[in-house]
Amino acid sequence: MGNIQPMITLHDISVSRDERQILSITAHIPTTGITAVIGPNGSGKTTLLKLLHGLIEADEGSYSPGSQQLGSALVLHHTPLIKASVRCNLAMVRDSSSNTKITESDIDSALASVGLSHLKNQSALKLSAGERQRLSLARAKLQRPQVILLDEPTANLDPSTTEQVETIIKNLALEGCGVIFTSHHLGQVQSLSDQVVFLADGQCLEVSNTENFFKHPQSDQAKKFIHRELGWK
């Protein structure tokens, strides 16, 4: 995975769509441990992940390291799979650190790490939602990225499957891979993340240790958001 940069520095980043600004941000975002990006609907969470991965470009501003230097893997809420076996869906993955194809042993290890070894010959399109998500995480892991970007990784999953995915995320971080994920579930954010990035109206209002964020939110928007989502006074 190489040497992980401890921070992504974004300076005067502006992203617009249909002549409407959807992201305007200056921030230092941690790339070690597990970082949760949270905020109201439409605050720019998914846009930020796409920007960091290089799927979209900023209209103005700069960030460092850039998407190529960052070496990220992105798992969106609906990640497409090819019409082939679970194993074949991993066979075309390339190691982002060396741009080489991964080995059969790598595939076996990745499948085992997400609990899908027994389904390796099954069609990927027949997997359940939770199994698809675990396959997507295996595919991301095989790229050996410095940072994995996850857009709502447990959305629409049952509690048991959610717990499985959260365990995989924790293991990725323990192995030295940074994780940045978006979530609407603040209970999950509290239990899973080390740091929080709070967005509102396309702006980054807070970057904080998770415990400090929930105990001592600094912005009025964050206080209102926590109160609305968790019912805190």
N, C-alpha and C positions, 0 to 999 in steps of 0.2 A: 504493500500500500504506500510505501515511500514515506517521506517526512511530511507529516500533516502540518499545514499552516494553522496556528492557533486561532486566527481571526480572518474573516473576510471583511475588508474595509470598503464600504460603499460611500462615494462622495457625490453629492448633488445628483443622484440618479433620478431620472424622470422617464416614465413610460406612459404613452398615451394610446388610446384606441378610439377610433371614430371621433377624433378631435377632442376627446375627453381624457384628462389625466387620471390614470388609475394607480400610479405609483410615483411618489415623490419622497425620496428617502436618502438620508445620510446616517450611517450606523456602522458599528463594529459588531459583526455576528460571529459567535464562537463556532469553531468547526471541530472541536474535540468534545468527547462526551455526547450527551443527548440533549439537543436543543429543540424546544417546542415553539412553533410560530403560531400565535393565536390572535384572535380579534373578531369583531363582528363580521357577518356576511358582507362580501364586497370590499373588504379592507385591503386586499391585495396579497393575500397569503400564497395562493397558487401562482400568481404572477411572479412573486419573488422567487419561488423555487424554479420556475421556468427560466427566469433571468440568470440565476446562479448557474444553471446547467447549460446555458447557451442556446436554449430553444427560441428565445426572443432576445432582441437587442434593446438597449436603452436608447431613447431619443437624445438624451443628454446625460452628462456625467460619466463617471468611471468607477470601476471596482477592481480590487486586487486582493488575492490572485484572480486572474480571469478564468473563464470556464475551462479553457484548455489546461491551464496550469493547475487549477483546482483538482481536476481528476475526479469528477462526480458521476454517480449513477442516479438516475431519476426513475421513481416508481409512481406513476400517476394513479388516480383513483380507479380508472378503467384502463389497465395496461393490456394491449392486444397480444394474443397468443397465436402462433401459427397452427394450421390444421395438420398436426403431427403428434407424435408421442411426447410425453413429458420430457424424456431424455433428449429428443431431437430439438426441443425448444431451448435447450441449454447448449447444444453442440456447436452452435454458430457464434456463441459469445466469444469476444476477444478480451484479453487482458489489457485494460486501459493503460497500465503502467509500462508495458513493453510492446503493445499492439501485436501480440502473438495469440494464436488459438490456444484455448485451454485443453487440458488432457482429459482422457477418460477417467483417470483417478480424481481429477479436480471435480468432474461432474458427480461422481459417486459421493465424494465428500460433501459437496454442496447439497445434494438430495438428502443425505443423512442428516445434515445440520438443520433442515427444515421439516424432517419427518415424512419425506415423500419417497423414500427408497422403494417401498412396496408398490408404488404407482408409476414407476419409471417407464413402463411399456404401455401405459394407458394413454388414450388420446387426451391431450391437454384440454380440448374443448369440452370434455365430459367431466372435468373437475368441478367441484363445488366452489362457491365464491371464496371460502377460506383457503381451499387448496390452491386456487389460482393465485391468491395473494402470496401464499408461501412460495409458490413457484417463481413468482415475480421477484421475491426477496432473494431466492437462490440465484436467479439470473443476475441480479444486481451485485450480489456478493462475488460471483465469479469474475466480474470485471475488475476486481481488486481496486476499487476506488478509494480515494482518501476520505470522501464524504458520500453518504447515501442520502438522497433527498426523497422524502416520502410524503405524498399528498393524501392525507386522511387514511392512513394504512389500515384502520380497523372499521371504517364506515360500513354499516349494514351487516356486520358480522355478529354472530351470537356470542354470548359471554365466554363460552369455552374456547371458541376459535380466537376471539379477541385476546384471551390470555396466552394462547399459543404464539400469536404474532408478536405480542409484547415481549415474550421471552426471547424470541429470535432477535428482536431489536436490541434488547439488553445484551445478548451474547455478541452481537456485532460490535457494540461499543466496547465490551470487554476485550475483544480481539484487536482493538485499536482503530476501528473505523469510526469516524465521526458520523453522527446521525442528526439530520435536521428534518423534523416532521411537522405537518400541520394537523390540528385537531380542533374539534368543537367540544370535546369532552374534557372539562376542566379537572374532573377527578382523575382521569388518565394522565393529564399533564402533570398534576401534582405528584403522582406516584412514579411516573416513568422518566420525566425529564430532569436534567441538571440545571438548565438555563431556560429562560423564557424570552422570546422576542414578541412584544405586543405591538400590533398594527391597528390603526384606526384611520379610515378615510385615506388609505394609501400612504400614510406616514408612519414611521417608526417612532413611537412615543416612549418606549422603555425596552431596555435590555438588562436583564437582572437574573441573579440566582433565583431559582424557582421558589424556594422557601421565602426569601425576602419579598419577591413579587406578590405573593398571596398574603403575606402578613403586613407589608407596608407598601402598597401600590402608590406610585408617586403622582400619576396624572389623574385628573377627574374622570377622564374617559375609562381608564383602567378600573377605577373604583366602581364606577357604574356598571361596567361589564361584569366584574366579579359578582357584584350584588345581584345583577339580573340572572346570571347563570347559576350561581350557587346559593342565592338568597341570603348572602352575608350582609350584615349591617355595617 
